[in-house]
Amino acid sequence: MVRPARKNNKKNVVSNVRVVDQYSGSDGARVDRILSELQNSHSQIRVLCSDTSTFQVNTSGPGAANFSASYVRATDDFISMAAQFETYRILAIRFDVYDVNPGLLGQVALSTFHDVVPSNTGTLTYSFAQVIDAPDSQFVAPGTGKVSFTWMAKGTEENSFQSDDSPGWNDYGGLRAATLAASPTAGVKLQVVTKAIVDFRGRI
């Protein structure tokens, strides 16, 4: 015996009906969707925060420096957006490093790092050996352009939003540099161009 095919009863299907204002038309419906997305994402936006810094070698002994969240937070773009939003996260940072003084002697190693540094505990200092041990460690060859490094947020904590108020924020890493020994002459050796991709959320 062949069973009769079931008929789809569309009378009981729930459908989403949007009432469009007669004067706004489809533009009004589109604006409604945009406002809804802003509401659901807490007005989240993405901003590029750029800055430039220098690394100097000295005659007194080995030197070290970090280029991380504290540099990003000091950019004019970050300061402007932090005044309007409650929370932020640094998604990624691109570092372009140039040897601006090839004639100045000084062996400088660079690499990215991931570490949790609360803002009220100061900065970490890494040795030349620690910098070299990183998988992406490099030297900038004098007179050959630039070397680029990429720091990307990893894991739940680094990808979480945190308050942009000071103090109370965490630095999760970036670029670190260290020299092997003192330089015969002190001076600026490297120029570091920082481009950070930052998400802001929650309008004040």
C-alpha positions as CSV (number, residue, x, y, z in Angstrom):
1,M,0.0,0.0,0.0
2,V,1.4,3.3,-1.0
3,R,1.1,6.0,1.6
4,P,-0.1,9.4,0.4
5,A,2.5,12.1,0.4
6,R,2.3,14.6,3.2
7,K,1.4,18.1,2.4
8,N,3.4,20.9,3.8
9,N,1.1,23.0,6.0
10,K,2.5,26.5,5.7
11,K,-0.3,28.0,7.6
12,N,1.4,27.3,10.9
13,V,4.9,28.5,9.9
14,V,6.1,31.5,11.8
15,S,7.6,34.2,9.6
16,N,9.3,37.4,10.4
17,V,7.4,40.4,9.1
18,R,9.0,43.8,9.2
19,V,6.8,46.8,8.9
20,V,8.6,49.4,6.8
21,D,7.9,53.1,7.2
22,Q,6.2,54.4,4.1
23,Y,8.5,57.4,4.0
24,S,11.8,55.6,4.7
25,G,11.2,52.5,2.5
26,S,14.2,50.1,2.1
27,D,16.6,52.7,3.4
28,G,14.8,52.8,6.7
29,A,15.0,49.0,7.0
30,R,18.7,49.1,6.2
31,V,19.4,51.7,8.9
32,D,17.3,49.6,11.4
33,R,19.7,46.6,10.7
34,I,22.8,48.8,11.2
35,L,21.5,50.2,14.5
36,S,20.6,46.6,15.6
37,E,24.2,45.5,14.8
38,L,25.7,48.4,16.7
39,Q,23.4,47.6,19.7
40,N,24.4,43.9,19.7
41,S,28.1,44.5,19.4
42,H,28.1,47.4,21.9
43,S,29.2,49.8,19.2
44,Q,32.4,47.9,18.5
45,I,34.7,49.5,15.9
46,R,38.2,48.7,14.7
47,V,40.9,51.4,14.6
48,L,44.6,51.5,13.3
49,C,46.9,53.1,15.9
50,S,50.3,54.0,14.5
51,D,53.4,55.4,16.1
52,T,57.2,55.4,15.7
53,S,59.9,54.8,18.3
54,T,63.7,54.5,18.4
55,F,66.1,52.0,20.0
56,Q,69.4,53.4,21.2
57,V,72.7,51.6,21.9
58,N,74.9,52.8,24.7
59,T,78.5,52.6,26.0
60,S,77.7,51.6,29.6
61,G,76.6,48.0,28.8
62,P,73.9,45.8,27.1
63,G,70.6,47.5,26.5
64,A,67.1,46.3,26.2
65,A,63.6,47.7,25.3
66,N,60.0,46.5,24.7
67,F,57.6,47.9,22.2
68,S,54.1,46.8,23.3
69,A,50.8,47.9,24.7
70,S,52.2,50.9,26.5
71,Y,53.4,52.4,23.2
72,V,50.0,51.7,21.6
73,R,48.1,53.3,24.4
74,A,50.3,56.4,24.0
75,T,49.3,57.1,20.4
76,D,47.0,60.0,19.7
77,D,44.4,57.6,18.0
78,F,44.2,55.4,21.1
79,I,43.9,58.4,23.4
80,S,41.1,59.9,21.3
81,M,39.1,56.7,21.1
82,A,39.7,55.7,24.8
83,A,37.9,59.0,25.7
84,Q,34.8,57.8,23.9
85,F,34.8,54.0,24.6
86,E,34.9,51.9,27.8
87,T,36.9,48.8,26.7
88,Y,39.5,47.8,24.1
89,R,41.6,44.9,22.9
90,I,44.8,44.9,20.8
91,L,44.1,42.3,18.1
92,A,47.5,42.5,16.3
93,I,50.6,44.6,15.9
94,R,52.9,45.0,12.9
95,F,56.5,46.2,13.6
96,D,58.7,47.5,10.8
97,V,62.3,47.9,12.1
98,Y,64.9,50.0,10.2
99,D,68.6,50.4,10.9
100,V,68.8,54.2,10.6
101,N,72.5,54.3,11.6
102,P,74.4,51.5,9.8
103,G,77.8,53.0,10.8
104,L,77.0,52.7,14.5
105,L,78.3,49.4,15.9
106,G,75.9,47.4,18.0
107,Q,74.5,43.9,17.6
108,V,70.7,44.1,18.3
109,A,68.5,41.1,18.4
110,L,64.7,41.4,18.1
111,S,61.7,39.0,18.5
112,T,58.1,39.1,19.5
113,F,57.0,37.9,22.9
114,H,53.8,37.0,24.8
115,D,53.6,37.7,28.5
116,V,51.1,39.1,31.0
117,V,52.4,42.4,32.6
118,P,50.0,44.3,34.8
119,S,50.3,48.1,34.2
120,N,51.1,48.7,37.9
121,T,54.2,46.4,37.9
122,G,56.3,48.1,35.4
123,T,57.9,46.5,32.3
124,L,59.8,43.3,31.8
125,T,63.5,43.2,30.8
126,Y,64.8,40.5,28.5
127,S,68.4,39.4,27.9
128,F,70.0,39.0,24.6
129,A,69.9,35.2,25.0
130,Q,66.1,35.3,25.8
131,V,65.4,37.4,22.7
132,I,67.5,35.1,20.5
133,D,65.7,32.0,21.8
134,A,62.4,33.1,20.2
135,P,61.4,31.3,17.0
136,D,61.1,34.6,15.1
137,S,64.3,36.3,16.3
138,Q,66.1,38.3,13.7
139,F,68.8,41.0,13.2
140,V,68.4,44.0,11.0
141,A,71.3,43.9,8.5
142,P,72.8,47.4,8.1
143,G,71.7,49.2,4.9
144,T,69.3,46.5,3.6
145,G,65.9,48.1,4.3
146,K,63.7,46.7,7.1
147,V,62.8,43.6,9.1
148,S,59.1,43.1,9.9
149,F,57.6,41.3,12.9
150,T,53.9,40.4,13.6
151,W,52.4,40.0,17.1
152,M,48.9,38.5,17.1
153,A,46.6,38.0,20.2
154,K,46.5,34.4,21.2
155,G,44.1,32.6,23.6
156,T,41.1,33.8,25.5
157,E,42.8,36.3,27.8
158,E,44.6,38.2,25.1
159,N,41.5,38.4,22.9
160,S,39.3,39.6,25.7
161,F,38.3,43.2,26.1
162,Q,39.7,45.2,29.1
163,S,39.1,48.6,30.5
164,D,41.0,51.4,28.9
165,D,41.2,53.3,32.3
166,S,44.6,53.7,33.8
167,P,45.8,52.0,36.0
168,G,44.4,48.5,35.9
169,W,45.1,47.2,32.3
170,N,47.4,44.3,31.2
171,D,50.1,44.4,28.7
172,Y,50.2,41.1,26.8
173,G,53.4,41.5,24.7
174,G,54.8,42.9,21.5
175,L,58.3,43.4,20.2
176,R,61.5,43.1,22.4
177,A,65.0,44.2,21.6
178,A,68.3,43.6,23.3
179,T,72.0,44.1,22.6
180,L,74.8,41.6,23.2
181,A,77.3,44.1,24.6
182,A,78.0,47.8,25.0
183,S,78.6,49.8,21.9
184,P,81.8,51.8,21.3
185,T,79.6,54.8,20.5
186,A,76.2,55.7,21.9
187,G,73.3,56.7,19.7
188,V,70.1,55.8,18.0
189,K,70.5,52.6,16.1
190,L,67.0,51.4,15.1
191,Q,63.7,53.1,14.1
192,V,60.6,51.0,15.0
193,V,57.3,51.8,13.2
194,T,54.3,50.3,15.1
195,K,50.9,49.7,13.5
196,A,48.4,48.2,16.0
197,I,44.9,47.0,15.1
198,V,42.7,47.8,18.1
199,D,39.0,47.0,18.7
200,F,37.1,49.5,20.9
201,R,33.7,48.7,22.4
202,G,31.1,50.3,24.7
203,R,30.3,54.0,24.2
204,I,30.7,56.1,27.2
